[in-house]
Amino acid sequence: MTYGGMDEMDNRPGAHPIEPGEFPHGLRCMDCDEPLGDGDTYSKRLVGFMLDDPVVELVCVPCAMCGDEQTG
Ligand SMILES: [Zn+2]
């Protein structure tokens, strides 16, 4: 399976700084429910594709690093 044009997609894991006002209602890690705010960093985890669109979860950086090792 191959994908074309992945270079432009911003769905790679990594630290993304939260810009002031980017999440006016706040942001929580979808894994550990850690609240994140201005000045924190979040990461994206690619969970699959909906049709041709990548589906990502917004998680905190530690969760993005440890992946699916934690279960339960
Ligand atoms: Zn987390």
N, CA, C, O and the ligand as a Tripos MOL2 file, in Angstrom:
@<TRIPOS>MOLECULE
protein
  289   287    73     0     0
PROTEIN
NO_CHARGES

@<TRIPOS>ATOM
      1 N           0.8540   -1.2000    0.0000 N.3       1 MET1
      2 CA          0.0000    0.0000    0.0000 C.3       1 MET1
      3 C           0.8890    1.2500    0.0000 C.2       1 MET1
      4 O           1.8010    1.3830    0.8160 O.2       1 MET1
      5 N           0.6110    2.1200   -0.8940 N.am      2 THR2
      6 CA          1.4200    3.3230   -0.9760 C.3       2 THR2
      7 C           0.5250    4.5520   -0.9270 C.2       2 THR2
      8 O          -0.6310    4.5270   -1.3480 O.2       2 THR2
      9 N           1.0890    5.6060   -0.4090 N.am      3 TYR3
     10 CA          0.3700    6.8740   -0.3660 C.3       3 TYR3
     11 C           1.1760    7.9160   -1.1140 C.2       3 TYR3
     12 O           2.4020    7.9560   -1.0070 O.2       3 TYR3
     13 N           0.5060    8.7410   -1.8560 N.am      4 GLY4
     14 CA          1.1930    9.8120   -2.5570 C.3       4 GLY4
     15 C           0.9460   11.1420   -1.8770 C.2       4 GLY4
     16 O          -0.1000   11.3570   -1.2650 O.2       4 GLY4
     17 N           1.8910   12.0070   -1.9880 N.am      5 GLY5
     18 CA          1.7130   13.3560   -1.4910 C.3       5 GLY5
     19 C           1.6710   13.4560    0.0110 C.2       5 GLY5
     20 O           1.0090   14.3440    0.5480 O.2       5 GLY5
     21 N           2.3690   12.5570    0.7190 N.am      6 MET6
     22 CA          2.3470   12.6010    2.1710 C.3       6 MET6
     23 C           3.1460   13.7810    2.7170 C.2       6 MET6
     24 O           2.9670   14.1750    3.8700 O.2       6 MET6
     25 N           4.0120   14.3360    1.9050 N.am      7 ASP7
     26 CA          4.9260   15.3560    2.4120 C.3       7 ASP7
     27 C           4.1930   16.5630    2.9850 C.2       7 ASP7
     28 O           4.6410   17.1720    3.9560 O.2       7 ASP7
     29 N           3.0730   16.8970    2.3780 N.am      8 GLU8
     30 CA          2.3830   18.1110    2.7910 C.3       8 GLU8
     31 C           1.4760   17.8940    3.9880 C.2       8 GLU8
     32 O           0.9760   18.8600    4.5650 O.2       8 GLU8
     33 N           1.2560   16.6580    4.3680 N.am      9 MET9
     34 CA          0.3110   16.3800    5.4410 C.3       9 MET9
     35 C           0.9470   16.6190    6.8070 C.2       9 MET9
     36 O           2.0830   16.2230    7.0690 O.2       9 MET9
     37 N           0.1870   17.2710    7.6540 N.am     10 ASP10
     38 CA          0.6830   17.5610    8.9910 C.3      10 ASP10
     39 C           0.0620   16.5780    9.9760 C.2      10 ASP10
     40 O          -0.7080   16.9630   10.8550 O.2      10 ASP10
     41 N           0.4030   15.3220    9.8180 N.am     11 ASN11
     42 CA         -0.1650   14.3220   10.7190 C.3      11 ASN11
     43 C           0.9240   13.4670   11.3410 C.2      11 ASN11
     44 O           0.6730   12.3630   11.8260 O.2      11 ASN11
     45 N           2.1290   13.9980   11.3170 N.am     12 ARG12
     46 CA          3.2260   13.2260   11.8760 C.3      12 ARG12
     47 C           3.3180   13.4460   13.3770 C.2      12 ARG12
     48 O           2.9900   14.5260   13.8680 O.2      12 ARG12
     49 N           3.7620   12.4310   14.1100 N.am     13 PRO13
     50 CA          4.0100   12.6410   15.5270 C.3      13 PRO13
     51 C           5.0640   13.7150   15.7170 C.2      13 PRO13
     52 O           5.9250   13.9200   14.8610 O.2      13 PRO13
     53 N           4.9860   14.3860   16.8310 N.am     14 GLY14
     54 CA          5.9300   15.4510   17.1020 C.3      14 GLY14
     55 C           5.2850   16.4510   18.0260 C.2      14 GLY14
     56 O           4.0860   16.3850   18.2970 O.2      14 GLY14
     57 N           6.0770   17.3660   18.5010 N.am     15 ALA15
     58 CA          5.5570   18.3580   19.4320 C.3      15 ALA15
     59 C           5.0570   19.5760   18.6770 C.2      15 ALA15
     60 O           5.7770   20.1810   17.8830 O.2      15 ALA15
     61 N           3.8170   19.9170   18.9420 N.am     16 HIS16
     62 CA          3.2380   21.1120   18.3460 C.3      16 HIS16
     63 C           2.8920   22.0860   19.4680 C.2      16 HIS16
     64 O           2.0800   21.7610   20.3340 O.2      16 HIS16
     65 N           3.4800   23.2440   19.4670 N.am     17 PRO17
     66 CA          3.1360   24.2160   20.5110 C.3      17 PRO17
     67 C           1.7070   24.7160   20.3310 C.2      17 PRO17
     68 O           1.2520   24.9800   19.2180 O.2      17 PRO17
     69 N           1.0150   24.8360   21.4610 N.am     18 ILE18
     70 CA         -0.3470   25.3630   21.4240 C.3      18 ILE18
     71 C          -0.2800   26.8710   21.3720 C.2      18 ILE18
     72 O           0.2560   27.5150   22.2730 O.2      18 ILE18
     73 N          -0.8260   27.4250   20.3140 N.am     19 GLU19
     74 CA         -0.8460   28.8760   20.1780 C.3      19 GLU19
     75 C          -1.9460   29.4530   21.0620 C.2      19 GLU19
     76 O          -2.9920   28.8320   21.2460 O.2      19 GLU19
     77 N          -1.7040   30.6350   21.6030 N.am     20 PRO20
     78 CA         -2.7610   31.2850   22.3910 C.3      20 PRO20
     79 C          -4.0370   31.4220   21.5660 C.2      20 PRO20
     80 O          -4.0220   31.9820   20.4700 O.2      20 PRO20
     81 N          -5.1300   30.9090   22.1000 N.am     21 GLY21
     82 CA         -6.4110   30.9980   21.4110 C.3      21 GLY21
     83 C          -6.6480   29.8930   20.4010 C.2      21 GLY21
     84 O          -7.6940   29.8560   19.7540 O.2      21 GLY21
     85 N          -5.6840   28.9900   20.2600 N.am     22 GLU22
     86 CA         -5.8670   27.9190   19.2710 C.3      22 GLU22
     87 C          -6.9870   26.9740   19.6970 C.2      22 GLU22
     88 O          -7.7590   26.4900   18.8690 O.2      22 GLU22
     89 N          -7.0620   26.7190   21.0090 N.am     23 PHE23
     90 CA         -8.1180   25.8670   21.5490 C.3      23 PHE23
     91 C          -8.8720   26.6560   22.6210 C.2      23 PHE23
     92 O          -8.6380   26.4690   23.8150 O.2      23 PHE23
     93 N          -9.7670   27.5310   22.1940 N.am     24 PRO24
     94 CA        -10.4590   28.4090   23.1540 C.3      24 PRO24
     95 C         -11.2560   27.6360   24.1890 C.2      24 PRO24
     96 O         -11.5220   28.1560   25.2720 O.2      24 PRO24
     97 N         -11.6430   26.4010   23.8800 N.am     25 HIS25
     98 CA        -12.3940   25.6000   24.8360 C.3      25 HIS25
     99 C         -11.5010   24.6180   25.5700 C.2      25 HIS25
    100 O         -11.9810   23.7480   26.2960 O.2      25 HIS25
    101 N         -10.1980   24.7640   25.3740 N.am     26 GLY26
    102 CA         -9.2780   23.8660   26.0450 C.3      26 GLY26
    103 C          -9.0320   22.6160   25.2300 C.2      26 GLY26
    104 O          -9.7550   22.3000   24.2850 O.2      26 GLY26
    105 N          -8.0020   21.9290   25.6240 N.am     27 LEU27
    106 CA         -7.6300   20.7060   24.9210 C.3      27 LEU27
    107 C          -7.2330   19.6680   25.9470 C.2      27 LEU27
    108 O          -6.4980   19.9610   26.8900 O.2      27 LEU27
    109 N          -7.7180   18.4620   25.7630 N.am     28 ARG28
    110 CA         -7.3340   17.3700   26.6410 C.3      28 ARG28
    111 C          -6.7460   16.2500   25.8050 C.2      28 ARG28
    112 O          -7.1960   15.9630   24.6960 O.2      28 ARG28
    113 N          -5.7320   15.6330   26.3730 N.am     29 CYS29
    114 CA         -5.1600   14.4640   25.7240 C.3      29 CYS29
    115 C          -6.2360   13.3980   25.5980 C.2      29 CYS29
    116 O          -6.9540   13.1260   26.5600 O.2      29 CYS29
    117 N          -6.3540   12.7970   24.4330 N.am     30 MET30
    118 CA         -7.3880   11.8010   24.2070 C.3      30 MET30
    119 C          -7.0170   10.4620   24.8310 C.2      30 MET30
    120 O          -7.8330    9.5400   24.8600 O.2      30 MET30
    121 N          -5.8000   10.3540   25.3250 N.am     31 ASP31
    122 CA         -5.3630    9.1130   25.9490 C.3      31 ASP31
    123 C          -5.4920    9.1770   27.4640 C.2      31 ASP31
    124 O          -6.1780    8.3550   28.0730 O.2      31 ASP31
    125 N          -4.8260   10.1620   28.0710 N.am     32 CYS32
    126 CA         -4.7480   10.2120   29.5290 C.3      32 CYS32
    127 C          -5.5860   11.3340   30.1200 C.2      32 CYS32
    128 O          -5.5980   11.5190   31.3370 O.2      32 CYS32
    129 N          -6.2940   12.0940   29.2700 N.am     33 ASP33
    130 CA         -7.1830   13.1510   29.7220 C.3      33 ASP33
    131 C          -6.4400   14.2910   30.3910 C.2      33 ASP33
    132 O          -7.0230   15.0660   31.1490 O.2      33 ASP33
    133 N          -5.1570   14.3870   30.1070 N.am     34 GLU34
    134 CA         -4.3620   15.4790   30.6600 C.3      34 GLU34
    135 C          -4.8040   16.7950   30.0210 C.2      34 GLU34
    136 O          -4.8410   16.9120   28.7960 O.2      34 GLU34
    137 N          -5.1420   17.7930   30.8590 N.am     35 PRO35
    138 CA         -5.4960   19.0930   30.2860 C.3      35 PRO35
    139 C          -4.2590   19.8150   29.7710 C.2      35 PRO35
    140 O          -3.2280   19.8740   30.4400 O.2      35 PRO35
    141 N          -4.3860   20.3530   28.5840 N.am     36 LEU36
    142 CA         -3.2840   21.0850   27.9680 C.3      36 LEU36
    143 C          -3.7470   22.5130   27.6910 C.2      36 LEU36
    144 O          -4.9160   22.7520   27.3860 O.2      36 LEU36
    145 N          -2.8360   23.4340   27.7990 N.am     37 GLY37
    146 CA         -3.2030   24.8300   27.6100 C.3      37 GLY37
    147 C          -2.1250   25.5900   26.8690 C.2      37 GLY37
    148 O          -1.1880   25.0160   26.3150 O.2      37 GLY37
    149 N          -2.2900   26.9040   26.8780 N.am     38 ASP38
    150 CA         -1.3310   27.7510   26.1810 C.3      38 ASP38
    151 C           0.0780   27.4900   26.6870 C.2      38 ASP38
    152 O           0.2990   27.3850   27.8930 O.2      38 ASP38
    153 N           1.0040   27.3870   25.7940 N.am     39 GLY39
    154 CA          2.3880   27.1690   26.1600 C.3      39 GLY39
    155 C           2.7600   25.7040   26.2640 C.2      39 GLY39
    156 O           3.9410   25.3580   26.2320 O.2      39 GLY39
    157 N           1.7500   24.8280   26.3910 N.am     40 ASP40
    158 CA          2.0350   23.3920   26.3820 C.3      40 ASP40
    159 C           2.2260   22.9220   24.9470 C.2      40 ASP40
    160 O           2.0000   23.6670   23.9940 O.2      40 ASP40
    161 N           2.6370   21.6960   24.8230 N.am     41 THR41
    162 CA          2.7590   21.1100   23.5020 C.3      41 THR41
    163 C           1.8800   19.8770   23.4110 C.2      41 THR41
    164 O           1.6870   19.1680   24.3990 O.2      41 THR41
    165 N           1.3570   19.6280   22.2390 N.am     42 TYR42
    166 CA          0.5800   18.4240   22.0040 C.3      42 TYR42
    167 C           1.1840   17.6960   20.8220 C.2      42 TYR42
    168 O           2.0360   18.2220   20.1060 O.2      42 TYR42
    169 N           0.7240   16.4830   20.6390 N.am     43 SER43
    170 CA          1.2100   15.7050   19.5170 C.3      43 SER43
    171 C           0.0200   15.0670   18.8180 C.2      43 SER43
    172 O          -1.0920   15.0330   19.3450 O.2      43 SER43
    173 N           0.2800   14.5730   17.6410 N.am     44 LYS44
    174 CA         -0.7790   13.9570   16.8580 C.3      44 LYS44
    175 C          -0.4380   12.5020   16.6060 C.2      44 LYS44
    176 O           0.6990   12.1520   16.2910 O.2      44 LYS44
    177 N          -1.4460   11.6690   16.7510 N.am     45 ARG45
    178 CA         -1.2550   10.2540   16.4760 C.3      45 ARG45
    179 C          -2.1870    9.8570   15.3400 C.2      45 ARG45
    180 O          -3.4030   10.0300   15.4230 O.2      45 ARG45
    181 N          -1.6030    9.3300   14.2930 N.am     46 LEU46
    182 CA         -2.4070    8.8900   13.1580 C.3      46 LEU46
    183 C          -3.0830    7.5740   13.5100 C.2      46 LEU46
    184 O          -2.4150    6.5820   13.8010 O.2      46 LEU46
    185 N          -4.4080    7.5710   13.4810 N.am     47 VAL47
    186 CA         -5.1420    6.3760   13.8710 C.3      47 VAL47
    187 C          -5.7710    5.6780   12.6810 C.2      47 VAL47
    188 O          -6.2370    4.5460   12.8050 O.2      47 VAL47
    189 N          -5.7910    6.3300   11.5350 N.am     48 GLY48
    190 CA         -6.3650    5.6660   10.3780 C.3      48 GLY48
    191 C          -6.7920    6.6760    9.3400 C.2      48 GLY48
    192 O          -6.4400    7.8540    9.4020 O.2      48 GLY48
    193 N          -7.5510    6.1920    8.3940 N.am     49 PHE49
    194 CA         -8.0100    7.0640    7.3220 C.3      49 PHE49
    195 C          -9.5200    6.9690    7.1800 C.2      49 PHE49
    196 O         -10.0890    5.8780    7.1620 O.2      49 PHE49
    197 N         -10.1450    8.1030    7.0830 N.am     50 MET50
    198 CA        -11.5710    8.1770    6.7870 C.3      50 MET50
    199 C         -11.6810    8.5890    5.3290 C.2      50 MET50
    200 O         -11.4450    9.7450    4.9780 O.2      50 MET50
    201 N         -12.0430    7.6250    4.4800 N.am     51 LEU51
    202 CA        -11.9390    7.8410    3.0430 C.3      51 LEU51
    203 C         -10.4910    8.2120    2.7300 C.2      51 LEU51
    204 O          -9.5950    7.4000    2.9630 O.2      51 LEU51
    205 N         -10.2410    9.3900    2.2200 N.am     52 ASP52
    206 CA         -8.8660    9.7640    1.8850 C.3      52 ASP52
    207 C          -8.2510   10.6960    2.9160 C.2      52 ASP52
    208 O          -7.1150   11.1400    2.7560 O.2      52 ASP52
    209 N          -9.0030   10.9950    3.9810 N.am     53 ASP53
    210 CA         -8.5140   11.9570    4.9500 C.3      53 ASP53
    211 C          -7.8960   11.2490    6.1510 C.2      53 ASP53
    212 O          -8.4900   10.3220    6.7030 O.2      53 ASP53
    213 N          -6.7210   11.6780    6.5490 N.am     54 PRO54
    214 CA         -6.1120   11.0790    7.7370 C.3      54 PRO54
    215 C          -6.8920   11.4630    8.9830 C.2      54 PRO54
    216 O          -7.3310   12.6030    9.1370 O.2      54 PRO54
    217 N          -7.0560   10.4800    9.8770 N.am     55 VAL55
    218 CA         -7.7320   10.7270   11.1460 C.3      55 VAL55
    219 C          -6.6780   10.7140   12.2360 C.2      55 VAL55
    220 O          -5.9550    9.7310   12.3960 O.2      55 VAL55
    221 N          -6.5890   11.8050   12.9860 N.am     56 VAL56
    222 CA         -5.5760   11.8990   14.0180 C.3      56 VAL56
    223 C          -6.2310   12.1460   15.3650 C.2      56 VAL56
    224 O          -7.2930   12.7620   15.4590 O.2      56 VAL56
    225 N          -5.5730   11.6510   16.4060 N.am     57 GLU57
    226 CA         -5.9600   11.9750   17.7680 C.3      57 GLU57
    227 C          -4.9580   12.9750   18.3070 C.2      57 GLU57
    228 O          -3.7600   12.8740   18.0420 O.2      57 GLU57
    229 N          -5.4540   13.9390   19.0650 N.am     58 LEU58
    230 CA         -4.5590   14.8920   19.7080 C.3      58 LEU58
    231 C          -4.2210   14.3560   21.0950 C.2      58 LEU58
    232 O          -5.1020   14.1770   21.9360 O.2      58 LEU58
    233 N          -2.9660   14.1110   21.3160 N.am     59 VAL59
    234 CA         -2.5200   13.5420   22.5810 C.3      59 VAL59
    235 C          -1.3510   14.3630   23.1040 C.2      59 VAL59
    236 O          -0.7290   15.1350   22.3750 O.2      59 VAL59
    237 N          -1.0680   14.1710   24.4040 N.am     60 CYS60
    238 CA          0.0950   14.8270   24.9570 C.3      60 CYS60
    239 C           1.3550   14.1080   24.4540 C.2      60 CYS60
    240 O           1.2990   12.9720   23.9840 O.2      60 CYS60
    241 N           2.4660   14.7900   24.5650 N.am     61 VAL61
    242 CA          3.6970   14.2440   23.9970 C.3      61 VAL61
    243 C           4.0950   12.9110   24.6440 C.2      61 VAL61
    244 O           4.4830   11.9900   23.9260 O.2      61 VAL61
    245 N           4.0150   12.7760   25.9790 N.am     62 PRO62
    246 CA          4.3570   11.4730   26.5760 C.3      62 PRO62
    247 C           3.5100   10.3380   26.0280 C.2      62 PRO62
    248 O           4.0310    9.2490   25.7860 O.2      62 PRO62
    249 N           2.2160   10.5630   25.8240 N.am     63 CYS63
    250 CA          1.3590    9.5160   25.2840 C.3      63 CYS63
    251 C           1.7530    9.1850   23.8530 C.2      63 CYS63
    252 O           1.7220    8.0220   23.4500 O.2      63 CYS63
    253 N           2.1210   10.2000   23.0910 N.am     64 ALA64
    254 CA          2.5370    9.9580   21.7190 C.3      64 ALA64
    255 C           3.8120    9.1300   21.6780 C.2      64 ALA64
    256 O           4.0320    8.3450   20.7560 O.2      64 ALA64
    257 N           4.6460    9.3190   22.6920 N.am     65 MET65
    258 CA          5.9070    8.5940   22.7290 C.3      65 MET65
    259 C           5.7020    7.1420   23.1260 C.2      65 MET65
    260 O           6.3200    6.2450   22.5540 O.2      65 MET65
    261 N           4.8200    6.9060   24.1210 N.am     66 CYS66
    262 CA          4.6920    5.5470   24.6480 C.3      66 CYS66
    263 C           3.7560    4.7130   23.7980 C.2      66 CYS66
    264 O           3.7390    3.4880   23.9200 O.2      66 CYS66
    265 N           2.9810    5.3490   22.9440 N.am     67 GLY67
    266 CA          2.1490    4.6010   22.0180 C.3      67 GLY67
    267 C           1.0980    3.7690   22.7230 C.2      67 GLY67
    268 O           0.4610    4.2320   23.6690 O.2      67 GLY67
    269 N           0.9180    2.5470   22.2650 N.am     68 ASP68
    270 CA         -0.1470    1.6890   22.7740 C.3      68 ASP68
    271 C           0.3430    0.7230   23.8440 C.2      68 ASP68
    272 O          -0.3120   -0.2800   24.1270 O.2      68 ASP68
    273 N           1.4840    1.0200   24.4330 N.am     69 GLU69
    274 CA          2.0240    0.0740   25.4060 C.3      69 GLU69
    275 C           1.1550   -0.0030   26.6460 C.2      69 GLU69
    276 O           1.0490   -1.0540   27.2780 O.2      69 GLU69
    277 N           0.5340    1.1150   26.9920 N.am     70 GLN70
    278 CA         -0.3210    1.1150   28.1590 C.3      70 GLN70
    279 C          -1.7160    0.6540   27.7570 C.2      70 GLN70
    280 O          -2.3530    1.2580   26.8940 O.2      70 GLN70
    281 N          -2.1790   -0.4050   28.3820 N.am     71 THR71
    282 CA         -3.5090   -0.9100   28.0880 C.3      71 THR71
    283 C          -4.3310   -0.9490   29.3710 C.2      71 THR71
    284 O          -3.7880   -0.9890   30.4750 O.2      71 THR71
    285 N          -5.6200   -0.9360   29.2070 N.am     72 GLY72
    286 CA         -6.4950   -0.9920   30.3670 C.3      72 GLY72
    287 C          -6.9620    0.3330   30.6760 C.2      72 GLY72
    288 O          -7.7200    0.5150   31.6280 O.2      72 GLY72
    289 ZN         -1.6430   11.8830   27.4210 Zn       73 ZN73
@<TRIPOS>BOND
     1     1     2 1
     2     2     3 1
     3     3     4 2
     4     3     5 am
     5     5     6 1
     6     6     7 1
     7     7     8 2
     8     7     9 am
     9     9    10 1
    10    10    11 1
    11    11    12 2
    12    11    13 am
    13    13    14 1
    14    14    15 1
    15    15    16 2
    16    15    17 am
    17    17    18 1
    18    18    19 1
    19    19    20 2
    20    19    21 am
    21    21    22 1
    22    22    23 1
    23    23    24 2
    24    23    25 am
    25    25    26 1
    26    26    27 1
    27    27    28 2
    28    27    29 am
    29    29    30 1
    30    30    31 1
    31    31    32 2
    32    31    33 am
    33    33    34 1
    34    34    35 1
    35    35    36 2
    36    35    37 am
    37    37    38 1
    38    38    39 1
    39    39    40 2
    40    39    41 am
    41    41    42 1
    42    42    43 1
    43    43    44 2
    44    43    45 am
    45    45    46 1
    46    46    47 1
    47    47    48 2
    48    47    49 am
    49    49    50 1
    50    50    51 1
    51    51    52 2
    52    51    53 am
    53    53    54 1
    54    54    55 1
    55    55    56 2
    56    55    57 am
    57    57    58 1
    58    58    59 1
    59    59    60 2
    60    59    61 am
    61    61    62 1
    62    62    63 1
    63    63    64 2
    64    63    65 am
    65    65    66 1
    66    66    67 1
    67    67    68 2
    68    67    69 am
    69    69    70 1
    70    70    71 1
    71    71    72 2
    72    71    73 am
    73    73    74 1
    74    74    75 1
    75    75    76 2
    76    75    77 am
    77    77    78 1
    78    78    79 1
    79    79    80 2
    80    79    81 am
    81    81    82 1
    82    82    83 1
    83    83    84 2
    84    83    85 am
    85    85    86 1
    86    86    87 1
    87    87    88 2
    88    87    89 am
    89    89    90 1
    90    90    91 1
    91    91    92 2
    92    91    93 am
    93    93    94 1
    94    94    95 1
    95    95    96 2
    96    95    97 am
    97    97    98 1
    98    98    99 1
    99    99   100 2
   100    99   101 am
   101   101   102 1
   102   102   103 1
   103   103   104 2
   104   103   105 am
   105   105   106 1
   106   106   107 1
   107   107   108 2
   108   107   109 am
   109   109   110 1
   110   110   111 1
   111   111   112 2
   112   111   113 am
   113   113   114 1
   114   114   115 1
   115   115   116 2
   116   115   117 am
   117   117   118 1
   118   118   119 1
   119   119   120 2
   120   119   121 am
   121   121   122 1
   122   122   123 1
   123   123   124 2
   124   123   125 am
   125   125   126 1
   126   126   127 1
   127   127   128 2
   128   127   129 am
   129   129   130 1
   130   130   131 1
   131   131   132 2
   132   131   133 am
   133   133   134 1
   134   134   135 1
   135   135   136 2
   136   135   137 am
   137   137   138 1
   138   138   139 1
   139   139   140 2
   140   139   141 am
   141   141   142 1
   142   142   143 1
   143   143   144 2
   144   143   145 am
   145   145   146 1
   146   146   147 1
   147   147   148 2
   148   147   149 am
   149   149   150 1
   150   150   151 1
   151   151   152 2
   152   151   153 am
   153   153   154 1
   154   154   155 1
   155   155   156 2
   156   155   157 am
   157   157   158 1
   158   158   159 1
   159   159   160 2
   160   159   161 am
   161   161   162 1
   162   162   163 1
   163   163   164 2
   164   163   165 am
   165   165   166 1
   166   166   167 1
   167   167   168 2
   168   167   169 am
   169   169   170 1
   170   170   171 1
   171   171   172 2
   172   171   173 am
   173   173   174 1
   174   174   175 1
   175   175   176 2
   176   175   177 am
   177   177   178 1
   178   178   179 1
   179   179   180 2
   180   179   181 am
   181   181   182 1
   182   182   183 1
   183   183   184 2
   184   183   185 am
   185   185   186 1
   186   186   187 1
   187   187   188 2
   188   187   189 am
   189   189   190 1
   190   190   191 1
   191   191   192 2
   192   191   193 am
   193   193   194 1
   194   194   195 1
   195   195   196 2
   196   195   197 am
   197   197   198 1
   198   198   199 1
   199   199   200 2
   200   199   201 am
   201   201   202 1
   202   202   203 1
   203   203   204 2
   204   203   205 am
   205   205   206 1
   206   206   207 1
   207   207   208 2
   208   207   209 am
   209   209   210 1
   210   210   211 1
   211   211   212 2
   212   211   213 am
   213   213   214 1
   214   214   215 1
   215   215   216 2
   216   215   217 am
   217   217   218 1
   218   218   219 1
   219   219   220 2
   220   219   221 am
   221   221   222 1
   222   222   223 1
   223   223   224 2
   224   223   225 am
   225   225   226 1
   226   226   227 1
   227   227   228 2
   228   227   229 am
   229   229   230 1
   230   230   231 1
   231   231   232 2
   232   231   233 am
   233   233   234 1
   234   234   235 1
   235   235   236 2
   236   235   237 am
   237   237   238 1
   238   238   239 1
   239   239   240 2
   240   239   241 am
   241   241   242 1
   242   242   243 1
   243   243   244 2
   244   243   245 am
   245   245   246 1
   246   246   247 1
   247   247   248 2
   248   247   249 am
   249   249   250 1
   250   250   251 1
   251   251   252 2
   252   251   253 am
   253   253   254 1
   254   254   255 1
   255   255   256 2
   256   255   257 am
   257   257   258 1
   258   258   259 1
   259   259   260 2
   260   259   261 am
   261   261   262 1
   262   262   263 1
   263   263   264 2
   264   263   265 am
   265   265   266 1
   266   266   267 1
   267   267   268 2
   268   267   269 am
   269   269   270 1
   270   270   271 1
   271   271   272 2
   272   271   273 am
   273   273   274 1
   274   274   275 1
   275   275   276 2
   276   275   277 am
   277   277   278 1
   278   278   279 1
   279   279   280 2
   280   279   281 am
   281   281   282 1
   282   282   283 1
   283   283   284 2
   284   283   285 am
   285   285   286 1
   286   286   287 1
   287   287   288 2
@<TRIPOS>SUBSTRUCTURE
     1 MET1         2 RESIDUE 1 A MET
     2 THR2         6 RESIDUE 1 A THR
     3 TYR3        10 RESIDUE 1 A TYR
     4 GLY4        14 RESIDUE 1 A GLY
     5 GLY5        18 RESIDUE 1 A GLY
     6 MET6        22 RESIDUE 1 A MET
     7 ASP7        26 RESIDUE 1 A ASP
     8 GLU8        30 RESIDUE 1 A GLU
     9 MET9        34 RESIDUE 1 A MET
    10 ASP10       38 RESIDUE 1 A ASP
    11 ASN11       42 RESIDUE 1 A ASN
    12 ARG12       46 RESIDUE 1 A ARG
    13 PRO13       50 RESIDUE 1 A PRO
    14 GLY14       54 RESIDUE 1 A GLY
    15 ALA15       58 RESIDUE 1 A ALA
    16 HIS16       62 RESIDUE 1 A HIS
    17 PRO17       66 RESIDUE 1 A PRO
    18 ILE18       70 RESIDUE 1 A ILE
    19 GLU19       74 RESIDUE 1 A GLU
    20 PRO20       78 RESIDUE 1 A PRO
    21 GLY21       82 RESIDUE 1 A GLY
    22 GLU22       86 RESIDUE 1 A GLU
    23 PHE23       90 RESIDUE 1 A PHE
    24 PRO24       94 RESIDUE 1 A PRO
    25 HIS25       98 RESIDUE 1 A HIS
    26 GLY26      102 RESIDUE 1 A GLY
    27 LEU27      106 RESIDUE 1 A LEU
    28 ARG28      110 RESIDUE 1 A ARG
    29 CYS29      114 RESIDUE 1 A CYS
    30 MET30      118 RESIDUE 1 A MET
    31 ASP31      122 RESIDUE 1 A ASP
    32 CYS32      126 RESIDUE 1 A CYS
    33 ASP33      130 RESIDUE 1 A ASP
    34 GLU34      134 RESIDUE 1 A GLU
    35 PRO35      138 RESIDUE 1 A PRO
    36 LEU36      142 RESIDUE 1 A LEU
    37 GLY37      146 RESIDUE 1 A GLY
    38 ASP38      150 RESIDUE 1 A ASP
    39 GLY39      154 RESIDUE 1 A GLY
    40 ASP40      158 RESIDUE 1 A ASP
    41 THR41      162 RESIDUE 1 A THR
    42 TYR42      166 RESIDUE 1 A TYR
    43 SER43      170 RESIDUE 1 A SER
    44 LYS44      174 RESIDUE 1 A LYS
    45 ARG45      178 RESIDUE 1 A ARG
    46 LEU46      182 RESIDUE 1 A LEU
    47 VAL47      186 RESIDUE 1 A VAL
    48 GLY48      190 RESIDUE 1 A GLY
    49 PHE49      194 RESIDUE 1 A PHE
    50 MET50      198 RESIDUE 1 A MET
    51 LEU51      202 RESIDUE 1 A LEU
    52 ASP52      206 RESIDUE 1 A ASP
    53 ASP53      210 RESIDUE 1 A ASP
    54 PRO54      214 RESIDUE 1 A PRO
    55 VAL55      218 RESIDUE 1 A VAL
    56 VAL56      222 RESIDUE 1 A VAL
    57 GLU57      226 RESIDUE 1 A GLU
    58 LEU58      230 RESIDUE 1 A LEU
    59 VAL59      234 RESIDUE 1 A VAL
    60 CYS60      238 RESIDUE 1 A CYS
    61 VAL61      242 RESIDUE 1 A VAL
    62 PRO62      246 RESIDUE 1 A PRO
    63 CYS63      250 RESIDUE 1 A CYS
    64 ALA64      254 RESIDUE 1 A ALA
    65 MET65      258 RESIDUE 1 A MET
    66 CYS66      262 RESIDUE 1 A CYS
    67 GLY67      266 RESIDUE 1 A GLY
    68 ASP68      270 RESIDUE 1 A ASP
    69 GLU69      274 RESIDUE 1 A GLU
    70 GLN70      278 RESIDUE 1 A GLN
    71 THR71      282 RESIDUE 1 A THR
    72 GLY72      286 RESIDUE 1 A GLY
    73 ZN73       289 GROUP 0 **** ****
